[in-house]
Amino acid sequence: METPTVSLKDLFQQEFPRIVAVITRQFGVQHMHAAEDIASETFLAAAETWGIKGIPANPAAWLYLVARQKAIHFWRRDKIYRDKVMPVITSNSVSEEELDFSEEHIQDSKLRMIFAVCNPVIASEAQIGLALRILCGFGIEEIATAFFTNRETISKRLLRAKDRLRQENIQLEMPADQDIIPRLENVLHVIYLVFNEGYYSRTQDQVLRRDLCLEALRLCLQLTTYPPTNTPATNALIALICFHASRFAARQPEEDTLLLYDEQDSSQWDLPLVRQGMHYLALSASGNYLTSYHLEARIAYWHCIPEDSTTKWEEILQLYDQLLTIKYSAAGALNRLYAKYKVAGAAAALKELLELQVPQHTDYYLLLGALYEQLDTEKAAKAYQQALSITTIPSEIQLLEEKLKNLKK
């Protein structure tokens, strides 16, 4: 029998959340940290054993068996088992030997875990961190890199979040039907933020960025397996992620290289992802409630149309006008002005930009420079120099230096 070709890292990101979800569901959110430890020990055992004997024919089954054994051993040897866990198990008529790693139970446990981790009783940043750790299987170092902080800060943040879940006695259960939609809004928001951490990340780690986007998509697709959470808003967010992710390679084809939209090679777009986005965009059209995800998905769809037509940019401009009325953001306002430039010209967009009350960060000066390029190259150079003095990101530095060099030609 051939040994399956699979990396331990890929298995970790796939199976770590499953193991943690099942064990946490069995013994309670208050023991989430122990569930993480058991999952980590399971993968440590895999690394040691597989390094000698090779990867088994069914790696997932091997991991579930070891995780089950380690969980049982942990609860039996620990005082928590006798004093706290055993009464709960007895009251629920459940035996620790009944840890269920069937696919159906795993998927149900992961859905419950999504709602537990994305509980508004903990801060938004902590929710994202927990989502990356518990739901996506990211290591502490990877999360620290994504947040531009250190391992200690992330560890403390996650510990406080888990303590809060324990103090609030949060259960690993799906909300009641009448509570699904309000809670789902928070879940979708956290997934949206996870995606943003990947797509708009300042980190130099391209693999990490792509992984974050992929995990956000997986979490959203997980929600579609449960009818009450398979909503138009969920499908709109999936479409949004698909459209943006389809242009990842064209947007950043090489390390330290960033291409603005007009400079991207559309032949590098991932067409299967575009088609998947169109499928979920069509599904999102049911219902009568328009969300920011619907509008952002439509904007992203138009950006997957390679033709640079007036109709395209008029549609995008109108969508941004709608979006900013229900969800204002500085980034959205700047993106709207780029669409304005494509429709009405640089002078009209520049007039609005100079009156816009937004933080004057790198993106502001990038747009300012692009508009001035059409009107006053000296002012364009000053804008790019200002952006260069702010950013520390290699890909942005490379982009700005290239623009300044082109202005001198």
C-alpha positions, 0 to 999 in steps of 0.5 A, spaced: 500 500 500 502 506 498 504 511 503 499 517 502 503 524 501 500 529 506 504 534 510 503 534 518 502 541 518 496 540 513 493 535 517 494 539 523 490 545 520 485 540 518 484 535 524 487 540 530 480 544 530 476 537 529 479 534 535 479 540 540 471 541 538 469 534 539 473 534 546 471 540 548 464 538 546 464 532 551 467 536 557 465 543 556 468 550 554 471 551 561 476 545 559 478 548 552 485 549 554 485 542 556 482 540 549 488 544 546 493 540 550 491 533 548 490 535 541 497 538 541 500 532 545 496 527 539 500 531 534 507 531 538 506 523 538 504 523 531 511 527 529 515 522 533 511 515 531 510 517 524 518 519 523 520 512 525 514 508 522 512 512 516 505 516 516 499 510 517 494 509 511 489 513 515 492 518 518 486 522 521 483 515 524 490 514 527 490 521 530 482 520 533 484 514 536 490 517 540 486 523 542 481 519 545 486 515 549 489 521 551 483 524 553 481 518 557 487 518 560 487 525 562 481 526 565 482 519 569 489 521 572 486 529 574 483 531 580 478 535 575 476 529 572 473 526 579 471 533 582 468 536 576 468 533 570 465 526 573 459 529 576 457 533 569 458 526 565 454 522 570 448 527 570 448 527 562 449 519 562 455 520 558 461 516 558 468 518 557 469 512 552 464 515 548 468 520 544 465 520 538 469 522 532 464 520 526 464 525 521 457 527 522 459 529 530 465 532 528 462 537 523 456 538 528 461 540 534 465 544 529 459 548 528 457 549 535 465 551 537 464 557 531 458 560 535 462 559 542 468 562 540 465 568 536 461 569 542 460 577 544 462 576 551 469 576 549 473 582 545 473 582 537 481 581 537 480 575 542 475 572 538 479 573 531 485 570 535 481 564 538 478 563 531 485 562 528 487 558 534 481 553 535 477 553 529 483 554 524 489 550 527 494 556 527 500 556 531 501 561 536 507 564 532 503 564 526 497 568 530 502 573 533 505 574 526 498 576 523 497 581 528 504 584 528 505 582 536 509 577 540 507 570 542 507 572 549 501 577 548 497 572 544 498 567 549 495 572 554 490 574 550 487 567 548 488 565 555 483 571 558 478 569 552 478 562 555 477 565 562 471 569 560 468 564 556 469 559 562 466 565 567 460 566 563 459 559 563 458 559 555 456 552 553 458 548 546 451 549 543 447 552 537 443 558 539 436 557 539 432 558 533 430 565 535 437 567 537 441 564 530 440 571 526 443 576 531 449 571 533 450 569 526 451 576 525 457 576 530 460 570 527 460 572 520 463 579 522 469 575 525 470 570 519 470 577 515 475 579 520 479 573 519 479 574 511 481 581 512 487 579 516 489 575 510 487 579 504 489 586 507 495 583 511 501 587 512 505 581 514 511 579 509 508 571 510 505 570 503 503 563 505 500 565 512 496 570 508 493 565 503 492 560 509 488 565 513 483 567 506 482 559 505 480 558 513 475 564 512 472 560 506 472 554 510 469 557 516 463 560 512 462 553 508 461 550 514 456 554 516 452 552 509 451 545 512 446 547 517 440 550 514 439 555 520 446 558 518 445 557 511 443 564 510 443 569 504 448 573 508 453 567 509 452 566 501 454 573 500 460 573 504 462 566 501 462 570 494 466 576 497 471 571 499 471 567 493 472 573 488 477 577 492 481 570 493 481 569 486 485 575 484 490 573 490 496 571 485 495 577 480 495 582 486 501 579 489 505 575 484 512 575 488 514 576 495 515 583 496 511 585 490 504 588 490 500 590 484 495 595 484 488 593 480 490 596 474 497 593 473 494 586 475 494 580 469 487 578 469 490 571 466 493 570 473 486 570 476 483 563 479 477 562 474 474 556 478 474 561 484 470 566 480 465 561 478 464 559 485 463 566 487 458 567 482 454 561 484 454 563 491 452 570 489 446 567 486 444 564 492 445 570 496 440 573 492 434 570 496 431 573 501 429 581 502 435 583 507 441 587 504 447 586 508 454 589 507 456 583 504 452 583 499 454 590 496 461 588 497 460 581 494 457 585 488 463 590 488 468 584 488 464 581 482 465 587 478 473 587 479 473 580 476 470 583 470 477 584 466 474 589 461 475 597 463 468 599 461 464 606 464 459 601 465 463 597 470 465 603 474 459 606 474 456 600 477 462 600 482 461 607 484 453 606 485 455 600 490 460 604 494 455 609 495 450 604 498 455 601 502 457 607 505 450 609 507 450 602 511 457 601 513 462 607 513 469 606 513 475 610 511 478 604 506 471 604 503 471 611 502 478 611 499 476 605 494 469 609 492 474 615 490 478 610 485 471 608 482 469 616 482 476 617 478 474 612 473 468 614 472 468 622 472 476 623 472 482 625 476 480 632 478 473 630 480 475 625 485 481 629 487 476 635 489 473 630 494 479 626 496 482 633 499 475 634 502 475 627 505 476 626 513 480 620 513 486 618 516 492 620 512 495 613 511 499 609 506 493 608 502 490 615 502 497 618 499 497 612 494 490 614 491 493 622 492 499 620 488 495 616 483 490 622 482 495 627 481 499 623 476 494 625 471 494 633 473 501 635 477 507 630 477 510 634 482 505 633 487 504 626 485 511 625 487 510 628 494 504 624 495 508 618 494 514 620 498 509 621 504 507 614 503 514 612 503 515 615 509 510 612 513 510 604 510 515 599 513 512 594 508 517 591 503 511 590 498 509 597 499 516 600 499 517 597 492 511 599 489 512 606 491 519 606 489 517 604 482 512 609 481 517 615 483 522 612 478 516 612 473 515 619 474 522 621 473 522 618 466 
